[in-house]
Amino acid sequence: MANKIKQYSFKSNNPKIYLIATPIGNLQEMTPRAIEVIKNNVQKIYCEDTRNTIKLLNYFNCKKQLISLNKENEMHRLTEMLNDLAQNLSIAIISDAGYPLISDPGYYAVNHILEHYPYDVIPISGANAALNAIVSSGLNPHHFLFFGFLNKAKTKKINELEKLLSLPYPIIFYEAPHRILETLKIIKTVFGDRKIAVGKEITKIHEQWYRGHLSKVLLFLQQEENVSVGEYVLVVDGVGNVTDPVIADEILVAEIDQLIIKQNYRVKQAIDFVANKYKISKNVLYNKYHQQKEQDETNRTN
């Protein structure tokens, strides 16, 4: 590890890595400081997509060498970054929109540099879709969790959501337009009918918001013509504000047992039926049921 705990960003002569936030839609949100740093303080820019970054630089009349940085080449690019820094060159890392590193490339390189080298890492403030979404959601912003993108695979997505099920504060997700409806359905199944705010195309001319309970927002979005186009941010309320009543585990287990005994349901059928009835996760209920049965068996043998 580098022999450096304290960084005094603008009092040292160390080469610097600037993490520059870029507009998420409206180019007027590029800050004067970001433009100044690009023009005067860096010699090279590592960016998510050179084609998008060149448009941004041309708009602000900036000319810099651009190097692509993505999840496929980041390990290789780290070597090039270190060579630049060793030659006393300062560099910038930017993404296509918003902050680099957050759901975008850059973390591996920055983490490695901070762990092993005495170079300065400096953030340059700017637009952020997650913060825009939480303050515009109507939900309590005093505490919140930013999660980013859920796993694309349905089973893994459910597992990730189940780990977040008991959090008492809003959770912020990003989602691709072609998965938005499926993801909202899965969130409703796992979380219940919580309040949600969905931001689409934030800061752009076609910015739209959908607010309400998941069931109503989902129903509304299903009727929208261009639902599969655009960039989405979801803010889902915490567990403490769910309007659906919380059913005691003992009642759920008893109802499953009644279906098995009186109506000859198989265990899985009964669990699925009760889960659908109360709008809770089938996996969560499955685990609760079998844990209760194991506890009952332990009590009988003691």
C-alpha positions as CSV (number, residue, x, y, z in Angstrom):
1,M,0.0,0.0,0.0
2,A,1.2,3.5,-0.7
3,N,2.8,5.2,2.2
4,K,0.1,8.0,2.2
5,I,-3.0,8.3,4.3
6,K,-3.7,12.0,3.9
7,Q,-4.3,13.6,0.5
8,Y,-4.0,17.4,0.3
9,S,-5.5,17.7,-3.1
10,F,-4.4,21.1,-4.3
11,K,-1.3,21.6,-2.1
12,S,0.7,18.7,-3.6
13,N,2.7,18.4,-6.8
14,N,1.5,14.9,-7.4
15,P,-0.1,14.0,-10.8
16,K,-3.8,13.8,-10.4
17,I,-6.7,11.6,-11.5
18,Y,-9.8,13.8,-11.9
19,L,-13.2,12.0,-11.7
20,I,-15.4,14.3,-13.7
21,A,-19.2,14.1,-13.7
22,T,-20.8,14.9,-17.0
23,P,-24.4,15.8,-17.9
24,I,-27.0,13.1,-17.8
25,G,-29.1,14.6,-20.6
26,N,-29.0,18.4,-20.5
27,L,-25.6,19.7,-21.7
28,Q,-26.1,23.0,-19.7
29,E,-25.5,21.0,-16.6
30,M,-21.8,20.6,-17.4
31,T,-20.2,22.7,-14.7
32,P,-17.7,25.6,-15.5
33,R,-15.2,23.9,-13.2
34,A,-15.4,20.6,-15.1
35,I,-14.8,22.5,-18.4
36,E,-11.9,24.4,-16.9
37,V,-10.3,21.2,-15.5
38,I,-10.6,19.4,-18.9
39,K,-9.1,22.4,-20.8
40,N,-6.3,23.3,-18.4
41,N,-5.5,20.5,-15.9
42,V,-5.5,17.2,-17.8
43,Q,-3.5,15.9,-20.7
44,K,-5.6,12.8,-21.5
45,I,-9.1,11.6,-20.9
46,Y,-10.1,8.0,-20.3
47,C,-13.8,7.7,-21.2
48,E,-16.5,5.2,-21.5
49,D,-17.2,5.8,-25.2
50,T,-15.0,8.1,-27.2
51,R,-17.8,8.7,-29.7
52,N,-20.0,10.3,-27.0
53,T,-17.2,12.1,-25.3
54,I,-15.9,13.8,-28.5
55,K,-19.4,15.3,-29.0
56,L,-19.3,16.7,-25.4
57,L,-15.9,18.1,-25.9
58,N,-16.8,19.7,-29.3
59,Y,-19.8,21.3,-27.7
60,F,-17.6,23.1,-25.2
61,N,-14.7,23.6,-27.6
62,C,-12.3,21.3,-25.8
63,K,-9.6,19.3,-27.5
64,K,-8.0,16.4,-25.6
65,Q,-6.7,12.9,-26.4
66,L,-9.4,10.4,-25.7
67,I,-8.8,6.8,-24.7
68,S,-11.7,4.3,-24.3
69,L,-12.2,2.8,-20.9
70,N,-14.7,0.0,-20.4
71,K,-15.2,-3.2,-18.3
72,E,-13.5,-5.3,-21.0
73,N,-10.3,-3.2,-21.2
74,E,-10.0,-1.6,-17.8
75,M,-7.2,-3.8,-16.5
76,H,-5.2,-3.1,-19.6
77,R,-5.9,0.6,-19.5
78,L,-4.6,0.7,-15.9
79,T,-1.1,0.1,-17.2
80,E,-1.4,3.0,-19.6
81,M,-2.8,5.2,-16.8
82,L,0.2,4.4,-14.6
83,N,2.6,5.2,-17.4
84,D,0.9,8.6,-17.9
85,L,1.1,9.4,-14.2
86,A,4.7,8.2,-13.9
87,Q,5.5,10.8,-16.6
88,N,3.9,13.5,-14.4
89,L,0.7,13.8,-16.6
90,S,-2.6,14.4,-15.0
91,I,-5.6,12.5,-16.4
92,A,-9.4,12.5,-16.2
93,I,-11.9,9.6,-16.1
94,I,-15.4,10.3,-17.3
95,S,-18.4,8.3,-18.3
96,D,-21.1,8.9,-20.9
97,A,-23.4,10.4,-18.3
98,G,-23.2,11.3,-14.6
99,Y,-20.3,10.2,-12.4
100,P,-17.7,7.7,-13.5
101,L,-17.3,4.5,-11.4
102,I,-21.0,4.6,-10.3
103,S,-22.5,1.8,-12.5
104,D,-19.8,2.7,-14.9
105,P,-16.1,1.9,-15.5
106,G,-13.2,3.2,-13.4
107,Y,-13.5,1.6,-10.0
108,Y,-10.8,-1.1,-10.6
109,A,-8.3,1.4,-11.8
110,V,-8.9,4.0,-9.1
111,N,-8.9,1.5,-6.3
112,H,-5.6,0.0,-7.5
113,I,-4.0,3.4,-7.8
114,L,-5.1,4.5,-4.4
115,E,-3.9,1.2,-2.9
116,H,-0.4,1.2,-4.4
117,Y,0.6,4.7,-5.6
118,P,0.9,8.2,-4.2
119,Y,-1.3,10.0,-6.8
120,D,-4.2,12.3,-6.0
121,V,-7.8,11.3,-6.9
122,I,-10.0,14.3,-7.1
123,P,-13.8,14.4,-7.8
124,I,-15.3,17.2,-9.9
125,S,-19.0,17.6,-9.0
126,G,-21.9,17.5,-11.5
127,A,-25.1,15.8,-12.4
128,N,-26.2,12.6,-10.8
129,A,-29.4,10.7,-11.8
130,A,-29.8,8.9,-8.4
131,L,-29.8,12.2,-6.4
132,N,-32.1,13.9,-8.9
133,A,-34.5,10.9,-8.5
134,I,-34.5,10.7,-4.7
135,V,-35.2,14.5,-4.1
136,S,-37.9,14.4,-6.8
137,S,-39.5,11.2,-5.6
138,G,-41.7,12.5,-2.8
139,L,-40.3,9.8,-0.5
140,N,-38.2,10.6,2.6
141,P,-34.7,11.4,1.4
142,H,-33.0,11.6,4.8
143,H,-31.6,8.1,4.5
144,F,-31.6,6.0,1.3
145,L,-29.6,3.2,-0.4
146,F,-28.3,3.5,-3.9
147,F,-28.2,0.0,-5.5
148,G,-27.9,0.7,-9.2
149,F,-28.6,-2.1,-11.7
150,L,-30.2,-5.3,-10.5
151,N,-28.9,-8.6,-12.0
152,K,-30.4,-9.3,-15.5
153,A,-31.2,-12.9,-14.6
154,K,-34.6,-13.2,-13.0
155,T,-33.6,-15.7,-10.2
156,K,-30.6,-13.6,-9.2
157,K,-32.7,-10.4,-9.4
158,I,-35.2,-11.9,-6.9
159,N,-32.4,-13.0,-4.6
160,E,-30.9,-9.5,-4.6
161,L,-34.3,-7.9,-3.8
162,E,-35.0,-10.4,-1.0
163,K,-31.8,-9.2,0.7
164,L,-33.1,-5.6,0.5
165,L,-36.6,-6.6,1.7
166,S,-36.3,-5.3,5.3
167,L,-34.6,-2.0,4.7
168,P,-36.6,0.9,6.2
169,Y,-35.5,3.6,3.7
170,P,-35.9,4.2,0.0
171,I,-33.8,2.2,-2.5
172,I,-32.7,3.6,-5.8
173,F,-32.3,1.4,-8.8
174,Y,-31.3,2.0,-12.4
175,E,-32.9,-0.1,-15.2
176,A,-32.7,-0.5,-18.9
177,P,-35.9,0.3,-20.8
178,H,-36.4,-3.1,-22.3
179,R,-36.5,-4.6,-18.8
180,I,-38.4,-1.9,-16.9
181,L,-41.8,-3.6,-16.9
182,E,-40.5,-7.1,-15.9
183,T,-38.4,-5.5,-13.1
184,L,-41.3,-3.6,-11.7
185,K,-43.4,-6.8,-11.6
186,I,-40.7,-8.6,-9.8
187,I,-40.2,-5.7,-7.3
188,K,-43.9,-5.7,-6.6
189,T,-43.9,-9.5,-6.1
190,V,-41.0,-9.4,-3.6
191,F,-41.6,-6.0,-1.9
192,G,-45.4,-5.8,-2.0
193,D,-47.4,-2.8,-3.1
194,R,-45.0,-0.1,-1.9
195,K,-44.8,3.5,-3.0
196,I,-42.5,4.2,-5.9
197,A,-41.3,7.0,-8.1
198,V,-40.1,6.3,-11.6
199,G,-38.0,8.9,-13.4
200,K,-37.6,8.7,-17.2
201,E,-35.2,10.7,-19.3
202,I,-34.3,13.0,-16.3
203,T,-33.1,16.5,-17.3
204,K,-34.0,15.9,-21.0
205,I,-36.8,17.5,-23.0
206,H,-39.0,14.4,-22.5
207,E,-38.4,14.1,-18.8
208,Q,-41.3,12.2,-17.2
209,W,-42.3,11.0,-13.7
210,Y,-44.6,8.3,-12.5
211,R,-45.4,8.3,-8.8
212,G,-47.8,6.2,-6.7
213,H,-48.1,2.6,-5.5
214,L,-46.3,0.0,-7.5
215,S,-49.6,-1.6,-8.7
216,K,-50.9,1.7,-10.1
217,V,-47.6,2.9,-11.6
218,L,-47.1,-0.5,-13.3
219,L,-50.6,-0.5,-14.7
220,F,-50.1,3.0,-16.1
221,L,-46.7,2.2,-17.6
222,Q,-48.0,-0.9,-19.3
223,Q,-50.4,1.5,-21.3
224,E,-47.6,3.9,-22.3
225,E,-46.6,3.8,-26.0
226,N,-42.9,4.4,-25.6
227,V,-42.2,2.6,-22.3
228,S,-39.4,0.6,-23.9
229,V,-37.5,3.7,-24.8
230,G,-35.5,6.0,-22.5
231,E,-33.4,5.8,-19.3
232,Y,-35.1,5.0,-16.1
233,V,-34.4,5.5,-12.4
234,L,-36.6,3.8,-9.8
235,V,-37.0,4.9,-6.2
236,V,-38.8,2.3,-4.1
237,D,-40.0,3.1,-0.6
238,G,-38.7,1.3,2.5
239,V,-40.4,-1.5,4.3
240,G,-41.7,0.8,7.1
241,N,-44.1,2.6,4.7
242,V,-45.7,-0.4,3.0
243,T,-49.5,-0.1,3.1
244,D,-50.2,-3.9,2.9
245,P,-50.8,-5.4,6.4
246,V,-48.0,-7.6,7.7
247,I,-49.2,-11.1,8.4
248,A,-47.6,-13.0,11.3
249,D,-45.4,-16.0,10.3
250,E,-47.5,-18.3,12.4
251,I,-50.7,-17.4,10.5
252,L,-49.0,-17.9,7.2
253,V,-47.7,-21.3,8.2
254,A,-51.1,-22.3,9.6
255,E,-52.9,-21.3,6.4
256,I,-50.4,-23.4,4.4
257,D,-51.0,-26.4,6.6
258,Q,-54.8,-26.1,6.2
259,L,-54.5,-26.1,2.5
260,I,-52.3,-29.3,2.7
261,I,-54.5,-31.1,5.2
262,K,-58.0,-30.1,4.0
263,Q,-57.6,-29.5,0.3
264,N,-54.8,-32.0,-0.5
265,Y,-52.5,-29.3,-1.8
266,R,-48.8,-30.2,-2.2
267,V,-46.5,-28.1,-0.1
268,K,-45.2,-26.0,-3.0
269,Q,-48.8,-25.4,-4.3
270,A,-49.9,-24.3,-0.9
271,I,-46.9,-22.0,-0.4
272,D,-47.5,-20.5,-3.9
273,F,-51.2,-19.9,-3.2
274,V,-50.5,-18.1,0.1
275,A,-47.7,-16.1,-1.3
276,N,-49.9,-14.9,-4.1
277,K,-52.7,-14.2,-1.8
278,Y,-50.7,-11.9,0.5
279,K,-48.4,-10.6,-2.3
280,I,-45.2,-11.7,-0.7
281,S,-42.1,-13.5,-2.1
282,K,-42.6,-17.3,-2.7
283,N,-39.0,-17.9,-1.8
284,V,-39.2,-16.0,1.4
285,L,-42.4,-17.8,2.4
286,Y,-40.8,-21.2,1.5
287,N,-37.9,-20.5,3.8
288,K,-40.2,-19.3,6.6
289,Y,-42.4,-22.4,6.3
290,H,-39.6,-24.9,6.4
291,Q,-37.8,-23.1,9.2
292,Q,-41.0,-23.2,11.3
293,K,-41.3,-26.9,10.6
294,E,-37.7,-27.5,11.6
295,Q,-38.3,-25.6,14.8
296,D,-41.5,-27.5,15.5
297,E,-39.6,-30.8,15.1
298,T,-36.8,-29.6,17.4
299,N,-39.4,-28.6,20.1
300,R,-41.0,-32.0,19.9
301,T,-37.8,-33.9,20.3
302,N,-36.6,-31.8,23.3
